[in-house]
Amino acid sequence: MKALRLFLAGCAALVSLGASCSTDPLQTGTEKSTPEQKGDEQGQAESGVPEKPESNGSKTLLVWYSFTGNSTAIAKALRAHASVDVLEIKPAEEGLDYAANNYAIGSSLISTIRKNPSSAASYPAIKEVEVSFDDYDTVIIVTPLWWSQMAAPMQSFLFKYGGKMAGKTIGLVVTSSSSGISGVEQDAKRLVPQGSFVSESLWIRSAKVGSAAELTAAWYDKMFPGNNENASMKVTITAGGKSFTAEIEDSETGKAFMGKLPLTLEMTELNGNEKYCYGVSLPRNDKHYDRIEAGDMMLYSGDCIVLFYGSAGGYNYTRIGKVADVAGLADALGNGSVNVKFEKQ
Ligand SMILES: Cc1cc2nc3c(=O)[nH]c(=O)nc-3n(C[C@H](O)[C@H](O)[C@H](O)COP(=O)(O)O)c2cc1C
């Protein structure tokens, strides 16, 4: 309630911003462009041809929607820091003022989705996009918050394409005046149910958008360390009061695992040689291992982390990484269930 109160207090300022709402493409910064200019710049928006990501050949797609320009500024800051292809979501109907009359249009769009979230008819039309999701292993979503939910046009995009993001690493960046973003996180997980979300979303209040460069850089480097060539792929594993170093694979699976840290898992004993824990979904690329050694960290069935402290074999896994020095590992893990903490070095 406090957040809603703060938001309403900020509405007057927003209404005046809304009057000059902008959907500027990233390359024009915060300057306003008319639809005609945009059509000229991109050579497609006004011709009825679907929008394609502006590509620099990255494996990360940044998709954003913005009504008053804050998400555009955030997307621009992220693109300056990281190698990402960018795609802007645009409502099919141009020129709507979602904030006018006490946010009447925005409120009605969100309430229609809330009433029937599983019907395509509940989602406002957006301009067609043409994305080859096979080209990307990571998707970063940058969206405003509307009435404590994800802004309706971004929900439309994810309703249509969320299924194609199965198994991909997903990062969420949300901007709001004051309201917390848990409702937007829930929307994202509902619309991208098989996405492998990084452990922390980034929340940038409208008043802090001026610091978007520092905020997004810190978040990106923490959540996507495998995308930064200088970042360490080492983790510290702590159990039974002892710590071990593991080297994580430079793979889609390894990077997604790093994005979920820190993690503390209650791991179950099996066969006198492994501890396992279900519930951590990571991209899967299984192969058959004839032999597994103590220290191997594996992914089983796409959502089970397995830490071996003895040798084994004969199953299909995706390798996550390996404990460098296993001396004392079996003792530290003990005979039964054990809490194991994984954190970045
Ligand atoms: C329809 C509508 C509803 C909004 N609802 C909320 C809200 O419930 N809480 C809040 O803190 N901000 C709310 N806002 C403010 C936006 O989340 C905030 O200004 C955000 O930074 C705008 O991002 P943008 O410039 O990319 O559109 C709302 C804005 C609109 C247009």
Ligand as a Chemical Component Dictionary entry (heavy atoms), coordinates in Angstrom:
data_LIG
# 
_chem_comp.id                   LIG 
_chem_comp.type                 NON-POLYMER 
_chem_comp.pdbx_formal_charge   0 
_chem_comp.three_letter_code    LIG 
# 
loop_
_chem_comp_atom.comp_id 
_chem_comp_atom.atom_id 
_chem_comp_atom.alt_atom_id 
_chem_comp_atom.type_symbol 
_chem_comp_atom.charge 
_chem_comp_atom.model_Cartn_x 
_chem_comp_atom.model_Cartn_y 
_chem_comp_atom.model_Cartn_z 
_chem_comp_atom.pdbx_ordinal 
LIG C1  C1  C 0 -0.459 2.768 -17.159 1  
LIG C2  C2  C 0 0.626  3.016 -16.156 2  
LIG C3  C3  C 0 0.543  2.430 -14.905 3  
LIG C4  C4  C 0 1.573  2.605 -13.984 4  
LIG N1  N1  N 0 1.468  2.001 -12.761 5  
LIG C5  C5  C 0 2.460  2.160 -11.843 6  
LIG C6  C6  C 0 2.362  1.547 -10.542 7  
LIG O1  O1  O 0 1.417  0.839 -10.199 8  
LIG N2  N2  N 0 3.375  1.763 -9.665  9  
LIG C7  C7  C 0 4.473  2.529 -9.989  10 
LIG O2  O2  O 0 5.341  2.676 -9.154  11 
LIG N3  N3  N 0 4.591  3.097 -11.216 12 
LIG C8  C8  C 0 3.600  2.947 -12.134 13 
LIG N4  N4  N 0 3.707  3.543 -13.376 14 
LIG C9  C9  C 0 4.892  4.329 -13.676 15 
LIG C10 C10 C 0 5.924  3.596 -14.545 16 
LIG O3  O3  O 0 6.134  2.265 -14.097 17 
LIG C11 C11 C 0 7.270  4.311 -14.496 18 
LIG O4  O4  O 0 7.118  5.676 -14.764 19 
LIG C12 C12 C 0 8.276  3.702 -15.457 20 
LIG O5  O5  O 0 9.565  4.217 -15.166 21 
LIG C13 C13 C 0 7.914  4.076 -16.881 22 
LIG O6  O6  O 0 8.768  3.418 -17.784 23 
LIG P1  P1  P 0 8.798  3.838 -19.329 24 
LIG O7  O7  O 0 9.256  5.294 -19.356 25 
LIG O8  O8  O 0 9.776  2.938 -19.968 26 
LIG O9  O9  O 0 7.422  3.705 -19.866 27 
LIG C14 C14 C 0 2.703  3.393 -14.312 28 
LIG C15 C15 C 0 2.767  3.994 -15.573 29 
LIG C16 C16 C 0 1.745  3.802 -16.484 30 
LIG C17 C17 C 0 1.822  4.455 -17.842 31 
# 
loop_
_chem_comp_bond.comp_id 
_chem_comp_bond.atom_id_1 
_chem_comp_bond.atom_id_2 
_chem_comp_bond.value_order 
_chem_comp_bond.pdbx_ordinal 
LIG C1  C2  SING 1  
LIG C2  C3  SING 2  
LIG C2  C16 DOUB 3  
LIG C3  C4  DOUB 4  
LIG C4  N1  SING 5  
LIG C4  C14 SING 6  
LIG N1  C5  DOUB 7  
LIG C5  C6  SING 8  
LIG C5  C8  SING 9  
LIG C6  O1  DOUB 10 
LIG C6  N2  SING 11 
LIG N2  C7  SING 12 
LIG C7  O2  DOUB 13 
LIG C7  N3  SING 14 
LIG N3  C8  DOUB 15 
LIG C8  N4  SING 16 
LIG N4  C9  SING 17 
LIG N4  C14 SING 18 
LIG C9  C10 SING 19 
LIG C10 O3  SING 20 
LIG C10 C11 SING 21 
LIG C11 O4  SING 22 
LIG C11 C12 SING 23 
LIG C12 O5  SING 24 
LIG C12 C13 SING 25 
LIG C13 O6  SING 26 
LIG O6  P1  SING 27 
LIG P1  O7  DOUB 28 
LIG P1  O8  SING 29 
LIG P1  O9  SING 30 
LIG C14 C15 DOUB 31 
LIG C15 C16 SING 32 
LIG C16 C17 SING 33 
# 
